[in-house]
Amino acid sequence: MTNNTTAITYWQQLHFYFSKPSNIAVYIAEVGRKRAGYLLLRHENTTTLITEAVEERFRGHGIATQMIRYAQ
């Protein structure tokens, strides 16, 4: 949502998850018990904004496509 591509720490992720606004839902994609990416849905009035990210080593396997389908 900010186009900021710098890495964030696990603790920053955890802080965001527990302090996020109520109109935001976060889903974690896992592959073999490893975090592969996330899907963030921000509900605003009649619109839902979708943000998805997949860790580089898991790209090209359809994970983002599956997350977008789930969101739809």
C-alpha positions as CSV (number, residue, x, y, z in Angstrom):
1,M,0.0,0.0,0.0
2,T,3.0,2.3,0.3
3,N,5.2,0.9,-2.5
4,N,7.9,0.6,0.1
5,T,10.0,-2.4,-0.8
6,T,12.5,-2.4,2.0
7,A,12.6,-5.5,4.2
8,I,10.9,-5.4,7.6
9,T,11.6,-7.6,10.5
10,Y,9.5,-10.4,11.9
11,W,8.7,-8.2,15.0
12,Q,7.5,-5.4,12.7
13,Q,5.3,-7.8,10.9
14,L,3.9,-9.1,14.2
15,H,3.3,-5.6,15.6
16,F,1.4,-4.7,12.4
17,Y,-0.7,-7.9,12.6
18,F,-1.8,-7.2,16.2
19,S,-2.3,-3.5,15.8
20,K,-4.0,-3.4,12.4
21,P,-7.3,-1.5,11.8
22,S,-10.5,-3.6,11.9
23,N,-11.1,-3.1,8.2
24,I,-7.9,-5.0,7.3
25,A,-7.6,-8.8,7.1
26,V,-4.3,-10.5,6.7
27,Y,-3.7,-14.1,5.4
28,I,-0.4,-16.0,5.4
29,A,0.5,-18.3,2.5
30,E,2.5,-21.3,3.6
31,V,4.5,-23.9,1.6
32,G,5.7,-26.8,3.7
33,R,5.3,-25.0,7.0
34,K,7.3,-22.0,5.7
35,R,5.8,-18.6,5.2
36,A,5.8,-18.0,1.4
37,G,3.8,-14.8,1.3
38,Y,0.8,-12.9,2.5
39,L,-2.5,-11.5,1.3
40,L,-3.8,-8.3,2.8
41,L,-7.4,-7.2,2.2
42,R,-8.5,-3.6,3.1
43,H,-12.2,-3.1,3.0
44,E,-13.4,0.4,2.3
45,N,-17.1,1.1,1.8
46,T,-18.1,-1.0,-1.2
47,T,-14.5,-1.7,-2.4
48,T,-11.8,-4.1,-1.2
49,L,-8.2,-3.3,-2.0
50,I,-5.9,-6.3,-2.4
51,T,-2.2,-6.4,-1.6
52,E,-0.2,-9.6,-2.1
53,A,3.4,-10.4,-1.7
54,V,5.3,-13.7,-2.3
55,E,8.8,-14.3,-1.1
56,E,11.3,-14.4,-4.0
57,R,12.2,-18.1,-3.6
58,F,8.5,-19.1,-3.9
59,R,7.6,-17.0,-6.9
60,G,6.6,-18.7,-10.2
61,H,4.5,-21.4,-8.5
62,G,1.1,-19.8,-8.6
63,I,0.9,-18.7,-5.0
64,A,-0.1,-15.2,-5.8
65,T,-2.7,-16.4,-8.2
66,Q,-4.2,-18.7,-5.6
67,M,-4.3,-15.8,-3.0
68,I,-6.1,-13.5,-5.5
69,R,-8.6,-16.2,-6.3
70,Y,-9.2,-16.7,-2.6
71,A,-9.8,-12.9,-2.2
72,Q,-12.3,-12.9,-5.1
